[in-house]
Amino acid sequence: MTQHLADALPTATGTQPGWWREAVIYQVYPRSFADSNGDGMGDLEGARTRLPYLKELGVDAVWLSPFYASPQADAGYDVADYRAIDPMFGSLHDADAVIREAHALGLRIIVDLVPNHCSDQHEWFKQALREGPGSPLRERFHFRSGRGAGGELPPNDWESIFGGPAWTRVEEGDWYLHLFAPEQPDFNWEHPAVQDEFRSILRFWLDLGADGFRIDVAHGLVKAPGLPDLGRDEQLKLLGNQVLPFFDQDGVHEIYRSWRTVLEEYAGDRIGVAEAWTPSADRTALYLRPDELHQAFNFQYLNTGWDADALRATIDESLDAMRVVAAPTTWVLSNHDVVRHVTRYGGGAVGLARARAAALLMLALPGSAYVYQGEELGLPEVVDLPDEVRQDPAFVRSAGQDGLRDGCRVPIPWSGEEAPYGFGSGGSWLPQPAEWAGLSVAAQTGDPHSTLELYRAALRIRRERAELGAGDAVEWLAAPAGVLAFRRGEFVCTVNTGGAAVRTPAPGTVLLASGPLADPDLLPADTAVWWQG
């Protein structure tokens, strides 16, 4: 077995085997985290220098979004070489340094893996085009003849997630499948060479010391036999609501069983985390059976509104589904693909109050929590970026979605009164709002009322209290309408999702509150409180 420094790192609370069961994992979007060389783009060396901040924040692991060699047609999710680092982010030496320093600090590193598709600049795809029809390399992708008298129509009616047809025609007349941008051809996972290649890629990064993988589009690798028509337009509206011929096919599970075998060749609890958009928590749980992956993002929870009844139902459904497969439930509020939850919850003072309360609710639940960079600062979505600076391919292609993912990817503020707020010496690839000076790490550090200090306090308490994170259930307590209340051992969490204060007896001594609490028997609107019960 391969050994590395992280083998002896502690779990979040030490109450269960498997560090990942209770971990708080912080997502770093490298191009927007920290810039070490002044080119306006974040990089791996910048991330390395900021690891002590993440250690002080109190997280257990860091998930790095893609940094592979890529033409950047989709912010690095179009990979040209899975074993090389894109020069904008540094070198393989820099990746090694990040992993080593993280381990020295007691942090684990999860790298992003993109197995559904690659870049059209990947050597396999370029050679498949050069060799033309009949090339064995074309079998590693989904090349098909078109329909119509001259093959001028796409092979089926599938639509791209980024808008338009999911097929592009090449010069000699065949079409290739891309569920995302045309620059991202889908792999054919029925081909043994594809499966062998990705097992090799897993071992490459595990040998370097990676503690696991976040698996992009984990639900998309296998397509229904024959690639049948879906039979309707506006297919984006179906995502996450029903099984589709290109998503959540049962064949994906055999792939992840083979990956689990690879992960278990290595010491130190190396893990796989599925980004799997499925119609239900029960379908998500299938990815987490004991011989498959370890975690999956809980998108049902992310998409639940700020409503006590809806949140309770989603929490129960999530815990129930994961309990069947003995997997931890995960909780997430924001990531690099969705509107930041400060803005989703209403924006302004109301949105921030709800976001702070939502953070305490999330961190009080059993299982593992994910924090997206900048949410600990209370950053809102940047909704007024000029069109000319946007790089989201969904915006460029005018898809049937807002195409505004750049708004959650604006580089985060570290210090100073003017942009780029300590991000780097050469500006930032997306403009930062003027009002972010007051939201920087430096501005919030030491301010007991700041969102940053709220997260630091919550993560410290979570580490100190064995009942937080552990287990797979909550004990719901009687509560007024609009209020969630649950017990976990001697700990109690109450959350008022309503717009007015609610009088309810204090269940104990206040440990932490997301907002001002003048009267312990009066729970303010949009406020969460942690209690020693």
N, C-alpha and C positions, 0 to 999 in steps of 0.2 A: 504494500500500500504506500502511496505517496504521503509524506508527512509535511506539514507546514506550520508556521508560527501560530495560526489561528486555532489549532487543534485544542488548545487548553483555554481558549477564551471563555469567559463566563456567559451564562444565559442572562436574560433580562432580570429575572428574580431568583433563579436557581431552584424553582419549585418543581420543574418537570424536565425530563430528558428531552433534548432537542431545543437548541437555543432559539430556533425560529418560531416555536410555538407561542412565545410571549413577546417577541422582539418588537421594538419600534424601529422602523426602517425609513431612512431619509432618502428621498429621491433627489439626486443631483442631475440637473440638465446642463452638461458641461459647457456648452457654448454661452450659457447665461449665468454661470456661477461665479467665476473669478478668472480674470485675464492676467497672465504673468508676463506677456511680452509686448503689450501695448498696441496690439493690432485690432482691438475692439471686439475680439471674439474670445470667449472663455476657453480654457484649455486644461489639460490634465495637471500640469505643473501648478496652475492656479488652484485647482481643486486640492492638490496635495498640501499647499500652504494653508488652506482653510480647514483641514481636518481637525486641528485642535478646537476650533469653534464648534464643530459637530460633537466632539467628545464632551465639551463643556455643556452643550445643549442637553445632552443626556440620551442620545439615541444609541442603538446597539449595532446598526449596520447601515451601509450606504449603498444605494442602487444607483449605478452610473448609466445614464441613457447613452445611446450608441456613440462611439468614438472611432469606429473602424474607417478604413480607407473608403471613400465614397465621393461621387460627384455632387452630393448634397442636393439632389432633386427633391428629397423629402427629409431634410434635416438629419441625414445620416441613416435613415431607415431604408435607404437604397445602398446596400453594401456591395462594394466591388471586391474586397478582400477581407475575409473574416479573421485573418491572422496578422493583419497590419493595422497600424494606427494612421488615421488621416493626418497629414502634416499640419493642418490647422489646429489639431489638438496636441501634437507633439510626436512622440516616438514610442516604440515598444518599451524602451528603457523608462520612459515617463510612466507608462501603465504599471510596470513592475514596481516603480518607486511608490506609486499611490497604494498599491496592495501592501507592500512591505510596511510603509509608515502607518497605514490604517491598522494593521495587525499589531504593530508596536504600541499603538494607542488603545488597543482593546476593541477596535471596531472591525467588523467584517465587510467584505466587498461583494456585491452582487452585480454582475455585468449583464447588459442587455443583449439578447440573442434574437436575431431576425430570421427565422427559418421558413416562413411562408413564401418569401420572395427575395430576390437579390437586386442588384443594379443591372441595367442593360450594359454596363461596362464591366461586369464580371467576366472573367476569361472564358468560362463555359459558354455564356450567351454570345459573346462576340465571335467565338469560333463556330458556334452553331449557325450564326448568320453567314459567316464567310463560307462555310461548307455547303450551305444551301439545303434544299429538300433531300431527304434521305440520310442526312447526317445523324449518326448515332447520338450526338450531343443534343439534338432537338428532342429526343425522348426524355431528357431530364427536365424539360419544360412542357407546357401544354400548347404545342403547335397543332393547328387544325386547318383543313380546307374551309373556305367560306361557303355560304349558301347563296342561292340565286343562280341564274344561268351562267354567269361568269365568275362565280365565287366572290361577288362584290359585297355580299352581306356578311355580318359577323356570324360565327358558327352557332351561337345561341343568343338569348336575349338578356344575358347577365349585364348588370350595370356596375361601373366602377364606384367604389366608395368615395372617390374624389370627383365623381361626375362623368357623364358620358358613358359610352359602351366600355365593357371590361375587356375589349379586344382591340388590338392594333394590327394592321396589315403590313407585312413586310414587302420588299421590292418585288420578289418573284411571285407574290400572290397569296401565300399562306398567312394565317393570323396566329397571334400568340396571346395567351390569357394574362391579364394583369388586374387583379382585384382592386389595386390602388392606382398609382400613376403609370403611364405607359413606360416610364423609365424603371419600373419595378416588375419584371416578369415573374410570374409564379413558378415555383419549382413543382415538378411532378413527383410527389412523394411515394408513388408506386414503384419508382425506379430504384433499384438497390444501390446505385452509385450515390444518389442523393442521401440515402440513409447512412451509408458508410461515411460519407464526407462529414455529416454533422456530428456523428459520434466522434470522429477525429477532432473536429473543432471543439467539442466539449472537453476532450482530454487536453487539448492545447492550453485552454484557459484554466482548467483545473490544475495542470502541472505548474502554471505560473502562480497559482495560489488563490484563484478566485473561490469564493465560498458558495457560489451558486449563480443561477441564471434567472433573469426575468425574461419570459418567453413571449415575444411579440406575436400577436395574432395566433395564439396557441390553438384556437378553435378552427383555423382556416386551412390547415395543411392538406387535408384529404377532401377531395371533391366527390360528389355522387357519381356512380358509374354512368358513363355515357354523356356526362355534362348536360343534363336535361334542362329545357327551358323552364323558367320560373313562372311565366305566363302572366306577368303584370309589370306595370311601370312603377316608378317611385319606390324602388326597392329599398332605399335607405330607411324608409319608414318602418320596415319590417325588422331591422337589425335589433337583435336582443329580444324580439317578441315571439319568434317562431323559428323552428329548424329550417334552414335554407340549404339548397343543394351544394353550396360552396362553404358553409360554415357549420360547425358542431356536428360533423359526421362521426359516426361511431368508430371509424377506422383510425382516428387520431390516437386512440387509447393504446393501441399496440405500439405506436411510435414511442409514447411516453413510458411504456413498460421497458422498452429497450434502453431509454435514457436513464431510467432509475437504476438499472443494472450498472451503467457507467458511473453514476454518482456514488454508488455504494462501493465502488472499487477504491474510493478515496476516504481517508480518515477525516474527522472534523465536521461531520454533519453537513455535507454539501447539499444544496437544495435546488429545486426547480419551482418557479413561481409562474403560474399561467395567467396571461392576459386573455381571458376567455369570455367573450360576450355570449351569454347563453340565455334562453328564454326563462330560466328559473334557477333558483338556488339548488334544486335537486339535480339539474343537469350540470351545474358547475361542480357539484360534489363528485361527479363521476371522474373528473380529472384528478381527484385527490384520494382515490382508493389506495390502500397500503402499498401497492406495487407500482404506483404511478408517481405523480408530482406531490409536492409538500404543501403548497399554498396556491390560492387563486384569488385574484382581486375581486372584491365584493362590489360589483357595479350596481347591484340592486340597492345596496345601501347608499352609494354615492348619488344615485338618482332619486332617492326618497326626499320629499320636501320637508320643510321645517314645520312638522305637524306631529304632535305627540302620538296620536293613534297610529298614523302611518309608520312612524319610526318604531314604535313598539312591535307592530306586526312584522316589519322587515327584520328587526333584531331577532324575534322569535323564529321566523322562518329560516334565517341564516344559521342560527345556532342549531336548530333541529336538523337541518340538512347536513351540516358538517359533522354533527355528532354520529351520524350513521356510519361515516367512513373514518371516524376517529381523527379527523383533521381539525386544525385550529381555524376558527373564523377570522377573516381579515376585515379591517375597517379602513376606509379611505374617504377623504373629502374632496381632494383636488389632485390633478396631475397635469402633465404637459399637453393633454389633448382636450381638456374641458375648461369651461369658464371658472375662474377662481371662486371659491365658495363665498367669500365676502360679498362679491357681486351677485352670485346666484341667489343669495339669501336676502337681497334687497338693496345692497350697496349703502354707502354712507354710514352714519352712526348706527342705524338699525342693522345693516348687514354685518358690520364689524361685531356688534354685540352678539348677534346670533352665531357668527363664526367662532367667537371665543367660547360661547356656551357649547357649541357643537364639538369643539376640541376636547373639552372636559368630558362630555358624554362619550366620545370615541375612545379616549384613553382610559375610561373606567370600565370598558366592556372586556369580556374574556377573549383572549386570542392575541393577534398581532395587528399593529397599527402602522399605516404608512403616512408619512408627512412629506408633502411636496415643498421643495425649496421656496422659501419666502412666505409660506403660510404662517410660520412662527413669528413673522413680522407683521401679520395682518394685511399683507399686500392685496389690493383689489385688482381686478382685471383692468388692463389698459384698453379702453374701448375706442380711443380716438387716434389710433395709429394712421399716418398717411398711407394711402394705397401704394405709393411707390416704394415703401420700405417693407411691405409685407412679403413673406416668403412661403406661406402656407400654400401647398399645391391645390388644396380645396378652394382657396380664394382665387388663385390664378386661373383655374379651370372652370370657375363659375358653377360650382356644383350645387346640388339641391340641399346644401347646408350653408351655414353662415360663413365658413371659411375664415374664421377669425381666431384660429389657434395661436397666432403670434401674440395675442394680447396676454396670454398667461406665460409667455416665454421671454418677456422683457427682462434683461439682466437685473439682478437684485441689488439693492443699495447696501453698502457696507459702512460708509462714513462720509463726512463732508457736507457742505451746504449746497454744492452744485453737482450736476451730472458730470461724470459717470459715478459719483458717490463711492469712490474707492474700488469700483469694479476693475479698473485698470487705468493705465496712463494715456490711452489712446481713444477715448470715447467708448461707445457701445454700439453693437450692430443693430439694435433697436433702440429708439429714443426712450429715455426714462422721464416720467412726469416730474415737474418742478416740486410738487408737494411731497415727493418721496424723501426729501431731506429729513423730515421728521420721523420717517419710518425706518431709517437705517439701523443697522446693528449697533453702531456707536451711540446714536441718539436714544435708543431704547434700553441699552445696557445700564443697569442700576436704577431704572425707573420702576418702582414697584407696581405702577398701574399699567405698564406697557404690555403688549401682547407677547413680546419676547420673554419677559420675566414670568409671565403666566405659564408659558410652555416650559420654561426651565423648572419652575416650581412643580408643575404637574408631573413632569418626567422624573424629577427627584422623588416625589411622593410615590409614584408608580414603582420605582426601583426599591423603595424602602418597605413597601407593603406587599407581603407575599400574595394576598388575595387578588391584587390587581393584575390583570393579564392571565392569571392562571384559571384553569377550569374550563367548563363549556356551558355554563348556565348562569342566569341571574334570578334572584328572587324578587318578583315584582311586589311592590307595596301599594296599598290603597292611596289614591291621590286625586285631587280635584281635576276637573276637565282641563285639558291642555297641559297637564303636568305629567312628567315621567318620574317615577321614583322606584329605585331598586336597591336591594341589599346584596353585598358580597362579603360574607363574614361579618366583621365589625365595621365595615365600611358601607356608607350609604351615599348614593348620588341622586340628587333631585334636579330636574330641568323644567323650567317654565317656558314652553314654546309659544305662549299666548302674548297678546299685546298689552296686557294689564297685569299688575301685581296680584298675587294670589296669597291669601292668608292660609297658612298650613303650619301645624306645629313643627318646630325644629326637631329633627330626629337625633340630634346629638350636638357635638361641638364642631364648629366650622374648621375644616382643614384648609380649604381653598375655595374661592368664589370667582366666577368669570367677570363679575361686575360688582359695583358697590352694594353692600348688604347692611343697611342701617338697623334693621330689625330682623333677628333670626327667624321670627315667626311669620315674616312677610317676604315671600319669594318674588323678586322683581320680574318684570317682563323680560323675556329673552335672556334669561340668566340660568347658569348651572352652578350648583354648590356641591362640594365634596364634604362629607361629614364623618367624624368619628362617632359611630353609632353606639 
